[in-house]
């Protein structure tokens, strides 16, 4: 069954999320992130919506604070740190206008607009309003392996808004994509933010997926392994017949070219399916079967003598 859930992450204090002071070192940030990420990872907290939300907040906080440049902007401008360059530009423009009017000196104080007033102006207060891009949103979409195998449509409910998207075949677990213009509304007529969508793909009950390749364990009965024959093997797009060579040993691996997982955004391209054989030994042998195995053992011993 295909499932989806949309979780919007509104602004939070990144230092509080990681449980560290604002004076924390880069190593402190790394240690706090690793500890919390392990605790709240979705794999360790299945069906726990609060843990999923916390995990997203932890990742976002780490992305901002682990980068020195973005951390510097965040420390100065808080939730609006992404607008730091625009804010600085607005301050420069204010200073230039005051220079041109003969006021000179600092653009703040002494009759000029102070820093708080300028920031208020940029975000809807008095004075000239500056257009700003809307906030980026993050959400997630849960898929089973069959859904990730095919290109299909999905509808997401994000912040009360329905968004119809195309999910390309071959998406991987925890892969993120950007959907332009589907984030928060812009400020003062600015463009909308983007939506960042993270996929969580459930493991397949039979196939192990590694990138574009699939791995399958196939059991053979003893006679087929010894004498060879033909078996039917499952693939993601149906069943195929496969010839087994005589005297096939346990652990033998064969490759089915092009029977793996679709390659992301490469139409018609597929990985390979690797089939590893195991051999099922017979049980509850009859007296006649035991006798035949003894005869076989005797023949093998004579041949090797």
C-alpha positions in Angstrom: 0.0 0.0 0.0 1.2 3.5 -0.8 1.2 5.8 2.1 2.2 9.5 2.5 2.3 11.9 5.4 3.2 15.6 5.4 5.0 17.2 8.3 5.7 20.9 8.1 8.6 22.2 10.2 8.0 25.7 11.3 10.9 27.9 12.7 12.4 26.7 16.0 15.5 27.6 17.9 18.2 25.4 16.6 20.4 25.5 19.7 17.4 24.5 21.8 16.7 21.6 19.5 20.2 20.2 19.9 20.3 21.1 23.6 23.5 23.1 23.4 24.5 26.7 24.4 25.1 29.4 21.8 28.8 29.2 22.7 29.0 25.5 21.7 32.0 24.4 19.6 31.8 22.6 16.3 32.7 19.4 18.1 29.9 20.0 20.7 27.4 20.4 17.8 28.6 17.2 16.1 28.4 15.2 19.3 24.9 16.5 20.2 23.6 15.8 16.7 24.9 12.2 16.6 23.4 11.5 20.0 20.0 12.9 19.3 19.9 11.5 15.7 20.5 8.0 17.1 17.8 8.4 19.7 15.1 9.7 17.4 15.9 7.9 14.2 12.7 6.7 12.4 14.1 3.1 12.2 14.3 2.9 16.0 10.9 4.6 16.5 8.5 3.1 13.9 5.0 4.7 13.8 6.1 7.4 16.1 5.1 10.8 14.6 6.8 12.8 17.4 10.1 11.1 16.9 9.9 11.7 13.1 9.2 15.4 13.6 12.1 15.6 16.2 14.4 13.8 13.8 13.6 16.4 11.0 14.3 19.3 13.5 17.6 17.8 14.6 18.7 17.4 11.0 17.7 21.0 10.1 19.5 22.4 13.2 22.6 20.5 12.4 22.7 21.6 8.8 22.5 25.3 9.9 24.8 25.2 12.9 27.5 22.8 11.5 28.3 25.3 8.7 30.2 28.3 10.1 28.8 30.8 7.6 25.2 29.8 8.0 25.6 29.7 11.8 27.0 33.2 11.8 24.0 34.4 9.9 21.6 32.5 12.2 23.2 34.0 15.3 22.6 37.5 13.9 19.2 37.2 12.3 17.6 34.1 13.8 14.8 32.5 11.7 15.4 35.1 9.0 19.0 34.1 8.5 18.5 33.2 4.9 17.6 36.8 4.2 20.9 38.1 5.7 22.4 39.3 2.4 19.2 41.2 1.5 19.2 42.8 5.0 22.8 43.9 4.6 22.0 45.3 1.1 19.1 47.2 2.6 21.3 48.7 5.2 23.8 49.7 2.6 21.1 51.4 0.5 19.8 53.2 3.6 23.3 54.5 4.3 23.8 55.6 0.7 20.5 57.6 0.7 21.6 59.3 3.9 25.0 60.1 2.4 23.4 61.6 -0.6 21.1 63.7 1.5 24.1 65.2 3.3 23.6 63.5 6.7 26.8 61.5 6.4 28.1 59.3 9.2 26.5 56.1 10.2 23.2 55.2 8.6 21.8 54.5 12.0 20.9 56.9 14.8 21.1 60.7 14.7 17.9 61.0 12.8 18.5 57.8 10.7 16.6 54.5 10.8 18.1 52.2 13.5 18.8 48.6 12.8 15.6 47.3 14.4 13.5 49.8 12.4 15.1 48.7 9.2 14.6 45.1 10.0 10.9 45.9 10.8 10.6 47.7 7.5 11.9 44.8 5.5 9.4 42.5 7.0 6.2 44.5 6.7 6.8 47.5 9.0 7.1 51.1 8.1 9.2 52.5 5.3 10.2 50.9 2.0 9.2 47.3 1.9 11.6 44.7 0.4 10.4 41.5 -1.3 11.5 38.3 0.2 11.4 34.7 -0.8 9.0 32.6 1.3 10.1 30.0 3.8 11.2 26.5 2.6 9.1 23.6 3.9 10.1 20.0 4.5 7.8 17.0 4.3 8.1 13.3 3.8 6.5 10.6 1.7 6.4 6.9 2.7 6.4 4.3 -0.1 6.5 0.6 -0.3 9.1 -1.0 -2.7 6.6 -1.7 -5.4 5.5 2.0 -5.5 9.1 3.1 -5.7 9.6 0.7 -8.6 7.2 2.6 -10.9 6.7 6.2 -11.9 3.3 7.3 -10.5 1.3 10.2 -9.2 0.9 11.1 -5.5 -1.1 13.9 -3.7 0.5 15.5 -0.7 -1.3 17.6 1.8 1.1 20.3 2.9 0.0 23.1 5.3 -3.6 22.7 4.1 -2.7 22.7 0.5 -3.0 19.7 -1.9 0.0 19.2 -4.2 0.0 16.7 -7.0 3.4 15.4 -7.8 5.0 12.7 -10.0 7.2 10.3 -8.2 9.9 9.0 -10.6 10.7 5.3 -10.6 13.9 4.4 -8.7 13.7 6.8 -5.8 15.9 5.6 -2.9 15.3 5.5 0.8 15.9 8.9 2.5 16.5 10.6 -0.9 15.3 14.2 -0.9 14.1 16.3 -3.8 13.2 20.0 -4.2 9.8 21.0 -5.5 10.1 24.7 -6.5 7.5 27.2 -5.4 5.6 24.9 -3.1 6.9 26.3 0.2 5.7 29.2 2.2 4.3 32.4 0.6 6.7 35.2 -0.2 6.9 38.4 1.9 5.8 41.6 0.3 5.1 40.0 -3.0 8.3 37.9 -3.1 8.5 34.4 -4.6 7.3 31.4 -2.7 9.7 29.1 -1.0 10.4 25.6 -2.0 9.2 22.2 -0.7 11.9 19.7 0.2 10.5 16.2 0.0 12.2 13.2 1.6 11.3 9.7 0.6 11.2 6.8 3.0 11.1 3.5 1.1 10.2 0.3 3.0 12.3 -2.8 2.4 10.9 -5.4 0.1 10.0 -8.7 1.8 12.0 -10.8 -0.6 14.5 -8.6 -2.4 17.4 -6.7 -0.9 18.0 -3.5 -2.7 21.5 -1.9 -3.1 21.2 1.2 -5.3 19.9 0.0 -8.6 20.7 -3.7 -8.0 18.5 -6.3 -6.3 19.6 -9.5 -4.5 17.5 -12.6 -4.0 18.2 -15.9 -2.2 16.7 -18.9 -4.1 16.3 -22.3 -2.7 17.0 -25.4 -4.8 16.1 -29.0 -3.9 18.9 -31.5 -3.8 18.1 -33.3 -7.1 17.9 -30.0 -9.0 21.2 -28.9 -7.6 22.9 -32.2 -8.4 21.3 -33.0 -11.8 20.4 -29.5 -13.1 17.1 -28.4 -14.4 14.8 -25.4 -14.8 13.3 -23.3 -12.0 10.9 -20.3 -11.8 12.4 -17.2 -10.2 10.5 -14.1 -9.0 11.6 -10.6 -10.2 10.0 -7.2 -9.5 8.2 -7.3 -12.8 7.1 -10.9 -12.9 8.4 -14.4 -13.0 11.2 -15.8 -15.2 12.5 -19.2 -15.9 16.1 -19.9 -15.1 18.2 -22.9 -16.0 20.3 -24.5 -13.3 23.5 -26.1 -14.2 24.3 -29.7 -12.9 26.3 -29.9 -9.7 25.4 -26.4 -8.6 27.0 -25.6 -5.3 25.4 -23.7 -2.4 26.3 -20.1 -2.5 26.5 -20.0 -6.3 25.4 -16.6 -7.6 24.0 -15.8 -11.0 23.2 -12.4 -12.6 20.0 -11.6 -14.4 20.9 -8.5 -16.4 18.3 -5.7 -16.4 16.1 -7.3 -13.8 17.0 -5.0 -11.0 15.6 -1.7 -9.9 14.9 1.2 -12.3 17.7 3.8 -12.5 16.3 7.1 -11.1 15.3 9.5 -13.9 16.9 7.3 -16.6 13.9 6.0 -18.5 14.3 2.3 -19.5 17.5 1.8 -17.5 17.5 -0.9 -14.9 20.1 -2.5 -12.6 20.7 -6.2 -12.3 19.2 -9.0 -10.2 21.7 -11.3 -8.4 20.3 -14.7 -7.4 22.2 -16.7 -4.8 21.4 -20.4 -4.5 20.9 -22.4 -1.3 20.3 -26.1 -1.3 17.5 -27.7 0.8 18.6 -31.1 2.1 15.9 -33.7 2.4 14.5 -34.8 5.8 12.4 -37.7 7.1 14.2 -40.1 4.7 12.6 -43.5 4.1 14.6 -46.7 4.5 14.9 -47.0 0.8 16.2 -43.4 0.4 18.7 -44.0 3.2 19.8 -47.2 1.4 20.3 -45.3 -1.9 22.4 -42.6 -0.2 24.6 -45.3 1.3 25.0 -46.8 -2.1 25.9 -43.3 -3.5 28.4 -42.7 -0.7 30.0 -46.1 -1.4 30.3 -45.3 -5.0 31.9 -41.9 -4.2 34.3 -43.5 -1.8 35.3 -46.2 -4.4 35.8 -43.5 -7.1 38.0 -41.4 -4.9 40.1 -44.4 -3.7 
